Amino acid sequence: MSISELLRISINTLKANKLRAFLTLSGIIIGVFSIIAIMTLLNALQAGIEGGLSELGSNTFQIQKFPAIQVGGPGSRAKYRNRQDITYEQGLRLIEKATVYKNISLEDYIYDKSLKTEKETTNPNYYVGGVMPSYLECNNRVVQFGRFITDVDLINNNRVCVLGMDAVDKLFPNVDPIGRYITIDNSQFKVIGVFEKKGEGFGSSNDNFALLPITTMQQIYGKNNRSINIAIQAEDKLTYNECMENVISVMRVIRKDKPGAEDSFEIYSNESLIGQVNSFTKYFKYGAGFISFIAMLAAGVGIMNIMLVSVTERTKEIGIRKAIGAKNNSILKQFLFEAIILCEFGGLIGILLGVITGNLIGIFLSSPVVIPYDWVIIGLVVCSVVGIVFGVYPAYQAAKLNPIDALRYE
């Protein structure tokens, strides 16, 4: 018998037993749906996290007091809290003494602030940052309207600010904000620029802030009562590692770290953050894969059971086919094809439902839409393997039936 004829007979047989086929399909659908939905959601969340973490400019890393992602028990933060703050003067000395870099941006942040105008007030979840002109290159930001902070603003401690788009939408609806004034903690600042909107990253906004000249920031909020961050940009990828080594060695001298002691500061980059996130999510994927494997195993056992029942019910049909010349090989192929078709059809439905469900949950969590092509392929391959492995025994049982005994079966 040709493959096309075997397929036609198998499909017609499944159509003739719709309820049984549906019940068998449901096990496969649930198994494939569970793994594809979980992997789609994890990939969507991972893509959202990576997008949110990719805040630094190209070939850029950052120095700060605390790690960007912290793991450990409740007491682990004390280790970092007891470190000396990174001061503005230390940042200036780094700019002076480091020799292998393109840009260095000193950044001073205060969180949970409200921005005000005469008519509007933001929620108290905005942050205020004191920065330098090199902030743009080091943080992958673009000014859409107006201008950015200049060296003249730093020298003169000018009370100017550049706003994120969330602040503009809230404080200046349908009004050009350039040249207007906002108030932060009873201090007034002139709006000189507006950043291009960056959107959300993993459920949090990247546009709810106001940036000031760092000298103005420290004049108003004090100079040595917070730890600053330092963003460093290398000339290119070729000098990136050399730049990092140079900056770390200079910073250790500035911070008076003893030889052999660990750094008294943290280094992070887009790549290191994404690597940490990937190391976390892989364990969730392993767990989801194991659970889904159990579900597929249960579905495979169900298929074997249904196919064995089918062999018993169709014993007389098998005897008639053998009596008119059907070979054992043809009988085996027919039942094996039925098992594989069931698995593949159920797998396709499970994949479709899984991708849709995973992305719907991801969209609700402000993550991008993704299709886990690797897991789609894995799902289809697993379905084929399950169909073959759990369909071989029933097919073999059908093929080895004696035609005389089969014809006498009632």
C-alpha positions as CSV (number, residue, x, y, z in Angstrom):
1,M,0.0,0.0,0.0
2,S,1.2,3.5,-0.8
3,I,1.7,6.1,1.9
4,S,-1.1,8.2,0.6
5,E,-3.5,5.2,0.7
6,L,-2.4,4.4,4.3
7,L,-2.9,8.1,5.3
8,R,-6.4,8.1,3.7
9,I,-7.4,4.9,5.5
10,S,-6.0,6.1,8.8
11,I,-7.9,9.5,8.5
12,N,-11.2,7.8,7.6
13,T,-10.8,5.4,10.5
14,L,-10.2,8.3,12.9
15,K,-13.2,10.2,11.5
16,A,-15.4,7.1,12.1
17,N,-14.5,7.2,15.8
18,K,-14.6,10.9,16.5
19,L,-15.2,10.7,20.3
20,R,-12.4,8.3,20.8
21,A,-10.1,10.4,18.6
22,F,-11.1,13.5,20.5
23,L,-10.4,12.0,23.9
24,T,-7.0,10.8,22.7
25,L,-6.2,14.2,21.2
26,S,-7.0,16.0,24.4
27,G,-4.1,14.3,26.2
28,I,-1.7,15.3,23.5
29,I,-3.1,18.8,23.3
30,I,-2.8,19.4,27.1
31,G,0.8,18.0,27.1
32,V,2.0,20.2,24.2
33,F,-0.1,23.2,25.2
34,S,1.5,23.2,28.7
35,I,5.1,23.2,27.5
36,I,4.5,25.7,24.6
37,A,2.5,28.1,26.7
38,I,5.1,28.1,29.5
39,M,8.1,28.5,27.1
40,T,6.3,31.2,25.1
41,L,5.6,33.1,28.3
42,L,9.2,32.7,29.6
43,N,10.6,33.8,26.3
44,A,8.3,36.8,26.2
45,L,9.2,37.8,29.8
46,Q,12.9,37.2,29.0
47,A,12.7,39.4,25.9
48,G,10.9,42.1,28.0
49,I,13.5,41.9,30.7
50,E,16.4,42.1,28.2
51,G,14.8,45.1,26.5
52,G,14.5,46.8,29.9
53,L,18.0,46.0,30.9
54,S,19.6,47.1,27.6
55,E,19.6,50.7,28.9
56,L,23.3,51.4,28.6
57,G,24.9,52.5,25.3
58,S,27.0,50.3,23.1
59,N,30.4,49.2,24.5
60,T,29.4,50.6,27.9
61,F,29.5,49.4,31.5
62,Q,28.7,50.9,34.8
63,I,30.2,51.2,38.3
64,Q,28.0,51.4,41.3
65,K,27.9,50.6,45.0
66,F,25.2,47.9,44.9
67,P,24.9,45.0,42.3
68,A,22.2,45.6,39.7
69,I,20.7,42.2,40.4
70,Q,21.1,40.9,44.0
71,V,20.8,37.3,45.1
72,G,21.1,35.8,48.6
73,G,19.3,35.9,51.9
74,P,18.1,38.9,54.0
75,G,21.6,39.6,55.3
76,S,23.3,39.6,51.9
77,R,22.6,43.3,51.3
78,A,24.5,44.3,54.5
79,K,27.7,43.4,52.7
80,Y,27.1,46.0,50.1
81,R,25.5,48.6,52.4
82,N,28.6,48.7,54.5
83,R,30.7,49.7,51.6
84,Q,31.8,53.4,51.4
85,D,29.7,55.4,48.9
86,I,31.2,56.2,45.5
87,T,31.6,60.0,45.7
88,Y,31.6,62.7,43.1
89,E,35.2,63.5,43.8
90,Q,36.2,59.8,43.2
91,G,34.3,60.0,39.9
92,L,36.2,63.2,38.9
93,R,39.5,61.5,39.8
94,L,38.6,58.5,37.6
95,I,37.9,60.8,34.6
96,E,41.4,62.3,35.2
97,K,43.4,59.2,35.8
98,A,41.8,56.6,33.5
99,T,43.5,56.4,30.1
100,V,41.4,54.0,28.0
101,Y,37.9,55.2,27.5
102,K,35.7,57.3,25.2
103,N,33.1,58.8,27.6
104,I,32.5,58.8,31.3
105,S,29.2,59.9,32.8
106,L,28.9,60.6,36.6
107,E,25.2,60.2,37.6
108,D,23.5,61.0,40.9
109,Y,19.9,59.8,41.5
110,I,17.2,60.4,44.0
111,Y,13.9,58.4,43.8
112,D,10.3,58.8,44.8
113,K,9.8,62.4,43.8
114,S,6.9,64.4,42.4
115,L,7.2,66.9,39.6
116,K,4.9,69.9,39.6
117,T,3.6,72.8,37.6
118,E,1.1,75.4,38.6
119,K,-1.8,73.1,37.4
120,E,-0.4,69.6,37.4
121,T,1.4,67.2,39.8
122,T,2.9,63.8,39.0
123,N,2.6,60.7,41.2
124,P,5.5,60.4,43.7
125,N,7.2,57.6,41.7
126,Y,9.5,59.8,39.5
127,Y,13.2,60.0,39.9
128,V,15.5,63.0,39.6
129,G,19.0,62.5,38.3
130,G,22.1,64.8,38.2
131,V,24.1,64.0,35.1
132,M,26.8,65.2,32.7
133,P,26.7,65.9,29.0
134,S,28.2,62.4,28.3
135,Y,25.1,60.8,29.7
136,L,23.4,60.5,26.3
137,E,26.2,58.4,24.8
138,C,26.6,56.2,27.8
139,N,22.9,55.5,28.3
140,N,21.6,55.1,24.8
141,R,19.3,58.1,25.0
142,V,18.1,60.6,22.4
143,V,16.7,64.1,23.0
144,Q,13.7,64.5,20.8
145,F,12.9,68.2,21.4
146,G,15.1,71.0,22.7
147,R,18.6,70.4,23.8
148,F,20.6,68.5,26.5
149,I,22.6,69.6,29.4
150,T,26.0,71.2,28.4
151,D,29.3,72.0,30.2
152,V,28.1,75.6,30.6
153,D,25.1,74.3,32.6
154,L,27.5,72.4,34.8
155,I,29.9,75.3,35.4
156,N,27.1,77.8,36.2
157,N,25.0,75.3,38.2
158,N,22.1,76.3,35.9
159,R,18.6,75.3,37.1
160,V,17.6,73.5,33.9
161,C,16.1,70.1,33.3
162,V,15.4,67.5,30.6
163,L,12.2,65.5,31.0
164,G,11.1,62.0,30.1
165,M,8.0,61.7,28.0
166,D,5.8,60.5,30.9
167,A,6.5,63.8,32.7
168,V,5.7,65.8,29.6
169,D,2.4,63.9,29.0
170,K,1.4,64.6,32.7
171,L,2.6,68.1,33.2
172,F,2.2,69.7,29.8
173,P,-0.7,68.0,27.9
174,N,-1.0,69.5,24.4
175,V,1.5,72.2,25.3
176,D,5.1,72.7,24.2
177,P,7.1,72.2,27.4
178,I,10.3,73.9,26.1
179,G,11.0,77.1,28.0
180,R,8.4,76.4,30.7
181,Y,9.1,75.7,34.4
182,I,8.6,72.8,36.8
183,T,9.0,72.6,40.5
184,I,10.8,69.8,42.4
185,D,11.0,70.0,46.2
186,N,10.4,73.8,46.1
187,S,13.1,74.3,43.6
188,Q,12.2,75.6,40.1
189,F,13.8,74.4,36.9
190,K,13.5,75.5,33.3
191,V,12.7,72.7,30.8
192,I,15.3,72.8,28.0
193,G,14.7,69.4,26.4
194,V,12.5,66.3,26.1
195,F,13.7,62.7,25.7
196,E,12.5,60.4,23.0
197,K,10.0,58.0,24.5
198,K,11.5,54.6,25.4
199,G,8.4,52.8,26.6
200,E,8.0,50.2,29.3
201,G,10.4,47.5,30.3
202,F,9.0,44.5,32.2
203,G,6.0,46.5,33.6
204,S,7.9,49.7,34.6
205,S,8.3,52.9,32.8
206,N,11.5,54.2,31.3
207,D,10.3,57.7,30.9
208,N,9.3,58.9,34.4
209,F,12.2,61.2,35.3
210,A,13.8,64.6,35.2
211,L,17.5,65.1,34.7
212,L,19.5,68.1,36.0
213,P,23.1,69.2,35.7
214,I,24.9,67.1,38.4
215,T,26.4,70.2,39.9
216,T,23.0,71.7,40.3
217,M,21.7,68.4,41.8
218,Q,24.4,68.3,44.4
219,Q,24.0,72.0,45.2
220,I,20.4,71.4,46.1
221,Y,20.4,67.9,47.6
222,G,23.9,67.7,49.0
223,K,27.1,66.3,47.7
224,N,28.4,63.4,49.9
225,N,25.2,61.8,51.3
226,R,24.6,59.4,48.4
227,S,26.6,57.0,46.3
228,I,26.8,58.0,42.6
229,N,26.9,55.8,39.6
230,I,29.6,56.0,36.9
231,A,28.9,54.9,33.3
232,I,31.9,54.3,31.1
233,Q,31.9,53.9,27.3
234,A,34.8,52.3,25.5
235,E,36.0,53.5,22.1
236,D,34.8,50.2,20.4
237,K,34.4,46.5,21.0
238,L,38.1,45.9,20.4
239,T,39.1,48.1,23.4
240,Y,36.1,47.2,25.6
241,N,37.9,44.7,27.8
242,E,41.1,46.8,28.0
243,C,38.9,49.8,29.0
244,M,37.2,47.8,31.7
245,E,40.5,46.5,33.1
246,N,42.0,50.0,33.1
247,V,39.0,51.6,34.8
248,I,38.8,48.8,37.5
249,S,42.5,49.1,38.3
250,V,42.3,52.9,38.6
251,M,39.1,52.7,40.6
252,R,40.7,50.3,43.0
253,V,43.5,52.7,43.6
254,I,41.1,55.6,44.1
255,R,39.0,53.5,46.5
256,K,42.1,52.2,48.3
257,D,41.2,48.5,47.8
258,K,43.9,46.3,49.2
259,P,45.8,43.9,46.9
260,G,44.0,40.6,46.8
261,A,40.8,42.0,48.3
262,E,37.6,42.0,46.2
263,D,36.4,45.2,44.5
264,S,34.6,47.7,46.8
265,F,32.2,48.4,43.9
266,E,30.1,46.6,41.4
267,I,30.6,46.4,37.6
268,Y,27.7,45.6,35.3
269,S,26.9,45.8,31.6
270,N,24.0,45.0,29.4
271,E,25.6,41.6,28.6
272,S,26.2,40.7,32.3
273,L,22.7,41.6,33.3
274,I,21.2,39.6,30.4
275,G,23.5,36.7,31.3
276,Q,22.2,36.7,34.9
277,V,18.6,36.8,33.7
278,N,19.2,33.9,31.4
279,S,20.8,31.9,34.1
280,F,17.7,32.4,36.2
281,T,15.2,31.6,33.5
282,K,16.9,28.4,32.4
283,Y,16.0,26.7,35.6
284,F,12.3,27.6,35.1
285,K,12.6,26.2,31.6
286,Y,14.1,23.0,32.9
287,G,11.3,22.6,35.4
288,A,8.6,23.4,32.8
289,G,10.2,20.9,30.4
290,F,10.2,18.2,33.1
291,I,6.6,18.7,34.0
292,S,5.6,18.8,30.3
293,F,7.6,15.6,29.7
294,I,5.5,13.9,32.4
295,A,2.3,15.2,30.7
296,M,3.5,13.9,27.3
297,L,4.3,10.5,28.9
298,A,0.8,10.3,30.3
299,A,-0.6,11.3,26.9
300,G,1.5,8.6,25.3
301,V,0.2,5.9,27.6
302,G,-3.3,7.1,26.8
303,I,-2.7,6.7,23.1
304,M,-1.3,3.2,23.6
305,N,-4.4,2.3,25.6
306,I,-6.8,3.7,23.0
307,M,-4.9,2.0,20.1
308,L,-5.0,-1.4,21.9
309,V,-8.7,-1.0,22.4
310,S,-9.0,-0.1,18.7
311,V,-7.1,-3.2,17.8
312,T,-9.5,-5.3,19.8
313,E,-12.6,-3.7,18.3
314,R,-11.3,-4.0,14.8
315,T,-10.0,-7.6,15.0
316,K,-12.6,-8.8,12.4
317,E,-11.7,-5.9,10.1
318,I,-8.0,-6.9,10.4
319,G,-8.9,-10.5,9.6
320,I,-10.8,-9.5,6.4
321,R,-8.0,-7.3,5.2
322,K,-5.5,-10.1,5.7
323,A,-7.8,-12.6,4.0
324,I,-7.9,-10.5,0.9
325,G,-4.1,-10.1,0.8
326,A,-3.1,-7.4,3.2
327,K,0.4,-8.0,4.5
328,N,1.5,-7.7,8.2
329,N,3.6,-4.7,7.2
330,S,0.6,-2.9,5.8
331,I,-1.4,-3.5,8.9
332,L,1.4,-2.3,11.1
333,K,1.9,0.8,9.1
334,Q,-1.8,1.6,9.2
335,F,-2.1,1.5,13.0
336,L,1.3,3.3,13.4
337,F,0.1,6.1,11.0
338,E,-3.1,6.5,13.0
339,A,-1.1,7.0,16.2
340,I,1.3,9.5,14.5
341,I,-1.5,11.4,12.9
342,L,-3.3,11.7,16.3
343,C,-0.1,13.0,17.9
344,E,0.8,15.5,15.2
345,F,-2.8,16.9,14.9
346,G,-3.0,17.2,18.7
347,G,0.5,18.7,18.8
348,L,-0.5,21.4,16.2
349,I,-3.6,22.4,18.2
350,G,-1.5,22.4,21.4
351,I,1.2,24.6,19.8
352,L,-1.3,27.1,18.5
353,L,-3.2,27.4,21.8
354,G,0.1,27.5,23.7
355,V,1.6,30.3,21.6
356,I,-1.6,32.4,21.9
357,T,-2.1,31.8,25.6
358,G,1.6,32.5,26.4
359,N,1.6,35.7,24.5
360,L,-1.7,36.9,25.9
361,I,-0.3,36.6,29.4
362,G,3.0,38.2,28.2
363,I,1.1,41.2,26.8
364,F,-0.7,41.6,30.1
365,L,2.7,41.8,31.7
366,S,3.9,44.3,29.1
367,S,6.2,41.9,27.4
368,P,6.7,41.7,23.6
369,V,5.0,39.0,21.4
370,V,7.3,36.1,20.6
371,I,7.1,32.7,18.9
372,P,9.4,30.1,20.4
373,Y,10.4,28.5,17.1
374,D,12.8,26.1,18.7
375,W,10.2,24.8,21.1
376,V,7.6,24.6,18.3
377,I,10.0,22.3,16.4
378,I,10.8,20.3,19.6
379,G,7.1,19.9,20.2
380,L,6.4,18.5,16.8
381,V,9.4,16.2,17.0
382,V,8.3,15.0,20.5
383,C,4.8,14.3,19.2
384,S,6.2,12.2,16.4
385,V,8.4,10.3,18.8
386,V,5.4,9.7,21.2
387,G,3.3,8.5,18.3
388,I,5.9,6.1,17.1
389,V,7.0,4.8,20.6
390,F,3.5,4.3,22.0
391,G,1.9,3.3,18.7
392,V,4.4,0.5,17.8
393,Y,3.2,-2.0,20.3
394,P,-0.6,-1.8,19.3
395,A,0.4,-1.8,15.7
396,Y,2.5,-4.9,16.2
397,Q,-0.3,-6.6,18.0
398,A,-2.6,-5.8,15.1
399,A,-0.1,-7.0,12.5
400,K,0.6,-10.4,14.1
401,L,-3.1,-11.4,14.4
402,N,-3.9,-14.7,12.7
403,P,-6.4,-14.0,10.0
404,I,-8.4,-17.2,10.7
405,D,-8.7,-16.3,14.4
406,A,-9.5,-12.7,13.5
407,L,-12.3,-13.7,11.2
408,R,-13.8,-16.0,13.9
409,Y,-13.6,-13.1,16.5
410,E,-17.0,-11.8,17.7
